[in-house]
């Protein structure tokens, strides 16, 4: 099954979930066990296929904890609604560094999905809200802010995609650290730009923006913030005997 087909089916599943209790529907769908081997009743897919699903999850306001649950079921087939993926993996026997790296990379991918939606909301508002007789999105200052936010989003998305490759429990801790740090850096720009463009309406109860930016900040602080990961990445680089270019290409 192609990545696009996985993503499309998963998006339709998320959109049709019962709000009160989504987990019976999710369990019946089979998506929760996609990462498990075929011998264990799963599909044996890798992190590459998980990446677009993590993006789709992030693009929903207050989604169920599907990605964390899918990863936790690698070590606990009965896991459901997993609140702390890192702890769940560690309890299942995954080495602490790998557990944090996997949780951090998954968080980075969801953050990229959140930022995609935040940027969409920002563009929609900028292209419809008029001030001084024209849409505010036509003002150069606004265009510049949105362009910077878009650059940050793409950098974070690319870093997360590079981290989420191969077998889940063989994830590169270095690549995961770069992804989580880069997503955190982007979040510090994308969220404030969105709120600056939308102004007070972005924090009102009837508008959805604040749901996304709050989730973005929560994920930014989980499984190691950007300072924590940049320190670990820096230590790894300084301890390596490889030249910087070779090391960068290996991430």
C-alpha positions in Angstrom: 0.0 0.0 0.0 1.4 3.4 -0.9 2.2 6.2 1.5 -0.5 8.3 -0.1 -3.1 5.6 0.3 -2.2 5.0 3.9 -2.4 8.8 4.5 -5.8 9.2 2.7 -7.4 6.3 4.5 -6.0 7.5 7.8 -7.3 11.0 7.2 -10.8 9.7 6.5 -10.6 7.6 9.6 -9.7 10.6 11.8 -12.5 12.7 10.3 -15.1 10.1 11.0 -14.1 9.2 14.6 -16.8 9.4 17.3 -16.0 12.3 19.5 -17.1 10.6 22.7 -15.0 7.5 22.4 -12.8 7.0 19.3 -10.9 4.0 20.5 -13.2 1.2 19.6 -13.3 2.5 16.0 -9.5 3.0 15.9 -9.0 -0.6 17.2 -11.3 -2.0 14.7 -9.7 -0.1 11.8 -6.4 -2.0 12.2 -4.3 1.2 12.1 -3.2 0.8 15.7 -1.2 -2.3 14.8 0.3 -1.2 11.4 3.8 -1.0 12.9 3.7 -4.5 14.4 5.1 -7.4 12.3 2.8 -9.5 10.1 3.5 -12.5 12.4 2.0 -10.5 15.3 -1.1 -9.5 13.4 0.2 -6.2 12.1 1.3 -4.9 8.7 5.0 -4.5 9.4 5.2 -1.0 8.0 8.2 1.3 8.9 8.6 4.8 10.1 8.5 6.1 6.6 4.8 5.2 6.4 4.2 6.6 9.9 5.4 10.1 9.0 2.4 11.2 6.8 0.0 9.8 9.4 1.8 11.8 12.1 1.4 14.9 10.0 -2.3 14.2 9.5 -2.7 13.7 13.3 -1.1 17.1 14.0 -3.4 18.8 11.5 -6.5 17.9 13.7 -7.4 20.0 16.7 -7.2 17.8 19.9 -6.8 14.5 18.1 -6.7 11.1 20.0 -3.2 9.9 20.8 -3.0 7.5 17.9 0.6 7.8 16.9 1.9 7.3 20.5 -0.5 4.3 20.8 0.7 2.7 17.5 4.4 3.0 18.7 3.6 1.7 22.2 1.9 -1.4 20.8 5.3 -2.5 19.4 6.1 -3.5 23.0 2.6 -3.8 24.5 -0.1 -5.2 22.1 -2.8 -4.0 24.5 -1.7 -0.4 24.8 -4.5 2.1 24.3 -4.7 5.9 24.6 -1.0 6.2 25.5 -0.3 9.5 27.3 3.5 9.1 27.7 5.1 7.2 24.8 8.6 7.5 26.2 7.7 5.8 29.5 5.6 3.2 27.7 8.5 2.2 25.5 10.9 2.1 28.4 8.6 -0.1 30.4 8.4 -2.4 27.5 12.1 -2.9 27.5 13.3 -0.3 25.0 16.6 1.3 25.9 16.0 4.8 27.4 17.9 6.7 24.7 16.0 4.9 21.9 12.7 5.4 23.7 13.2 9.1 24.0 14.5 9.4 20.5 11.5 7.6 19.0 9.0 9.6 21.1 10.8 12.9 20.2 10.8 12.1 16.4 7.1 11.3 16.5 6.5 14.5 18.4 8.5 16.5 15.8 6.4 15.0 13.0 3.1 15.9 14.7 4.5 19.4 15.4 5.1 19.8 11.7 1.5 18.8 11.0 0.3 21.3 13.6 2.4 24.0 12.0 1.0 23.2 8.6 -2.5 23.8 9.9 -1.5 26.9 11.7 0.0 28.4 8.6 -3.1 27.5 6.6 -5.3 29.4 9.2 -2.9 32.3 9.0 -3.0 32.5 5.2 -6.8 32.2 5.2 -7.2 35.1 7.6 -4.5 37.2 5.8 -6.3 36.7 2.5 -9.7 37.7 3.7 -9.2 40.2 6.5 -9.2 43.8 5.1 -7.5 46.8 6.6 -7.1 50.2 4.9 -9.1 49.0 1.9 -7.2 45.8 1.1 -6.5 42.3 2.4 -3.8 42.4 5.1 -2.0 39.6 3.2 -1.1 42.1 0.5 1.0 44.2 2.9 4.7 43.5 2.6 5.4 43.3 6.3 2.7 40.5 6.7 4.0 38.7 3.6 7.5 38.7 5.1 6.4 37.2 8.4 4.4 34.5 6.7 7.3 33.7 4.4 9.6 33.3 7.4 7.0 31.0 9.1 6.7 28.9 6.0 10.5 28.5 5.8 10.6 27.4 9.4 7.8 24.9 8.8 9.5 23.3 5.8 12.8 23.0 7.7 11.0 21.3 10.6 9.1 19.0 8.3 12.2 17.9 6.4 14.1 17.2 9.6 11.2 15.1 11.0 10.9 13.1 7.8 14.6 12.3 7.8 14.3 11.1 11.4 11.3 8.9 10.7 12.9 6.3 8.4 13.5 2.6 8.7 12.5 0.3 11.5 11.0 2.0 14.6 13.3 0.6 17.2 16.4 1.2 15.1 15.8 5.0 14.9 18.8 7.2 14.8 19.1 9.2 18.1 21.1 11.9 16.3 18.5 12.3 13.6 15.7 12.3 16.1 17.5 15.0 18.2 18.0 17.2 15.2 14.3 16.8 14.2 13.0 17.6 17.7 15.3 20.6 18.1 14.5 22.0 14.7 10.7 21.6 15.3 11.1 23.4 18.6 12.9 26.3 16.9 10.3 26.5 14.2 7.5 26.5 16.8 8.9 29.5 18.5 8.4 31.4 15.2 5.3 29.9 13.5 3.0 30.2 16.5 3.8 33.9 17.4 3.6 34.9 13.7 0.1 33.3 13.4 -1.1 35.1 16.5 0.4 38.4 15.4 -1.4 38.1 12.0 -4.7 37.1 13.5 -4.6 39.4 16.5 -7.0 38.9 19.3 -9.4 36.7 17.4 -6.8 33.9 17.5 -7.3 33.4 21.2 -11.1 33.6 21.3 -13.1 30.6 22.3 -14.8 30.3 18.9 -11.5 30.3 16.9 -9.5 27.1 16.5 -6.0 28.7 16.3 -5.2 28.6 20.0 -6.0 24.9 20.2 -3.1 24.3 17.7 -0.6 26.7 19.2 -1.2 25.3 22.7 -0.6 21.8 21.5 2.5 23.0 19.6 4.0 24.4 22.8 3.1 21.3 24.8 4.8 19.0 22.3 7.8 21.3 22.1 8.5 20.7 25.8 7.9 17.0 25.8 10.6 14.3 25.3 13.4 16.9 25.4 13.1 20.6 24.3 15.4 22.1 21.7 18.1 23.1 24.2 18.3 19.6 25.7 18.5 18.0 22.3 21.0 20.6 20.9 23.3 19.9 23.8 23.1 16.1 23.1 23.6 16.6 19.4 26.6 18.9 20.0 28.2 16.4 22.4 27.7 13.7 19.7 29.3 15.8 17.1 32.3 16.8 19.2 32.9 13.2 20.3 32.8 11.9 16.7 36.0 11.4 14.7 34.2 12.0 11.4 34.4 15.3 9.7 31.4 17.6 9.9 30.2 17.0 6.4 30.3 13.2 6.7 28.5 13.4 10.0 25.8 15.7 8.6 25.2 13.4 5.7 24.7 10.5 8.0 21.9 12.1 9.9 
